[in-house]
Amino acid sequence: MEQSLKRLEEQEQKYSAELDAALTEYTGLREQAQSVDPVQLYETKQTIRPVKEQEAENRAQQVYGEKYSPLLMFDSKKTVSRMLHEDIERQAVRRMVRQTQKEQHLNKRKNKGPER
């Protein structure tokens, strides 16, 4: 049991380091993405995310075997979401979409001219 615990601790350290590296890479990519349409970027991320989450979940199941915990995986997903400030991003994108729709609606009304 002590060997297993030691092995799990080593794996935790390894994956923690990988997470730190991934977050650093994400930050760099996020800076590059400043020139990209934020709504399109958000939609693309939402398309890719389920596949990547499933890959991570499968990998965790392989590593932890019977000790795998779906509840822990759920908590991990929420933690990652919080670390990436996804709630703030989602709200900002929704605001941008509403603003764009509002502007388009106003432009259509202006282009129609006065009704008689």
Secondary structure per residue as TSV (DSSP state, phi and psi in degrees):
chain	resnum	aa	ss	phi	psi
A	1	M	-	360.0	-38.3
A	2	E	H	-64.9	-38.2
A	3	Q	H	-64.1	-42.9
A	4	S	H	-63.6	-42.4
A	5	L	H	-62.4	-42.6
A	6	K	H	-63.1	-42.7
A	7	R	H	-63.2	-42.1
A	8	L	H	-65.2	-39.2
A	9	E	H	-64.3	-39.6
A	10	E	H	-64.2	-41.9
A	11	Q	H	-65.4	-38.4
A	12	E	H	-62.1	-43.4
A	13	Q	H	-62.8	-43.0
A	14	K	H	-61.0	-48.6
A	15	Y	H	-70.9	-30.3
A	16	S	H	-64.7	-42.2
A	17	A	H	-64.9	-40.1
A	18	E	H	-63.9	-38.9
A	19	L	H	-63.7	-44.4
A	20	D	H	-59.5	-42.7
A	21	A	H	-64.8	-42.0
A	22	A	H	-64.3	-39.5
A	23	L	H	-66.3	-37.7
A	24	T	H	-64.7	-44.1
A	25	E	H	-62.8	-41.3
A	26	Y	H	-60.6	-42.9
A	27	T	H	-60.4	-43.2
A	28	G	H	-62.5	-44.0
A	29	L	H	-66.6	-35.6
A	30	R	H	-63.4	-39.1
A	31	E	H	-65.2	-39.3
A	32	Q	H	-66.0	-30.6
A	33	A	G	-77.7	-0.9
A	34	Q	G	-59.2	-28.1
A	35	S	G	-86.2	-4.7
A	36	V	S	-92.5	148.1
A	37	D	-	-58.0	119.6
A	38	P	H	-62.0	-33.8
A	39	V	H	-68.1	-44.8
A	40	Q	H	-64.2	-41.1
A	41	L	H	-61.9	-45.2
A	42	Y	H	-60.7	-46.5
A	43	E	H	-62.8	-38.9
A	44	T	H	-65.3	-43.2
A	45	K	H	-62.3	-39.0
A	46	Q	H	-68.7	-26.6
A	47	T	H	-73.8	-40.5
A	48	I	H	-77.9	-34.0
A	49	R	H	-53.6	-48.7
A	50	P	H	-58.1	-38.2
A	51	V	H	-65.6	-45.9
A	52	K	H	-67.3	-37.9
A	53	E	H	-64.1	-40.8
A	54	Q	H	-65.1	-40.4
A	55	E	H	-60.5	-44.2
A	56	A	H	-64.7	-40.8
A	57	E	H	-64.8	-43.4
A	58	N	H	-61.1	-42.0
A	59	R	H	-64.1	-43.3
A	60	A	H	-62.9	-39.0
A	61	Q	H	-63.9	-39.6
A	62	Q	H	-64.0	-44.6
A	63	V	H	-69.5	-46.0
A	64	Y	H	-90.1	-15.9
A	65	G	G	56.1	-126.1
A	66	E	G	-68.2	-20.0
A	67	K	G	-83.5	-1.0
A	68	Y	-	-62.3	137.8
A	69	S	-	-124.9	114.6
A	70	P	H	-59.5	-33.8
A	71	L	H	-65.8	-41.2
A	72	L	H	-65.0	-37.8
A	73	M	H	-64.5	-42.6
A	74	F	H	-60.1	-46.3
A	75	D	H	-61.1	-38.5
A	76	S	H	-64.3	-41.8
A	77	K	H	-61.6	-42.1
A	78	K	H	-65.9	-38.8
A	79	T	H	-63.5	-45.0
A	80	V	H	-62.2	-43.4
A	81	S	H	-59.3	-42.0
A	82	R	H	-66.2	-41.7
A	83	M	H	-64.3	-31.0
A	84	L	T	-91.2	1.5
A	85	H	T	56.6	41.8
A	86	E	H	-70.3	-30.0
A	87	D	H	-63.1	-43.6
A	88	I	H	-64.0	-43.0
A	89	E	H	-62.5	-44.6
A	90	R	H	-60.2	-44.5
A	91	Q	H	-63.8	-41.2
A	92	A	H	-63.7	-42.6
A	93	V	H	-65.0	-43.0
A	94	R	H	-60.4	-41.5
A	95	R	H	-61.7	-44.2
A	96	M	H	-62.2	-42.6
A	97	V	H	-63.7	-45.3
A	98	R	H	-61.8	-42.3
A	99	Q	H	-63.4	-43.2
A	100	T	H	-62.4	-44.4
A	101	Q	H	-63.1	-40.5
A	102	K	H	-63.5	-44.2
A	103	E	H	-64.3	-41.0
A	104	Q	H	-63.3	-40.6
A	105	H	H	-64.2	-43.4
A	106	L	H	-65.4	-39.9
A	107	N	H	-63.8	-38.7
A	108	K	H	-63.5	-41.2
A	109	R	H	-66.3	-38.2
A	110	K	H	-67.9	-41.4
A	111	N	H	-69.7	-25.2
A	112	K	H	-70.2	-30.4
A	113	G	-	81.0	-179.2
A	114	P	-	-71.2	137.7
A	115	E	-	-84.8	148.2
A	116	R	-	-117.2	360.0
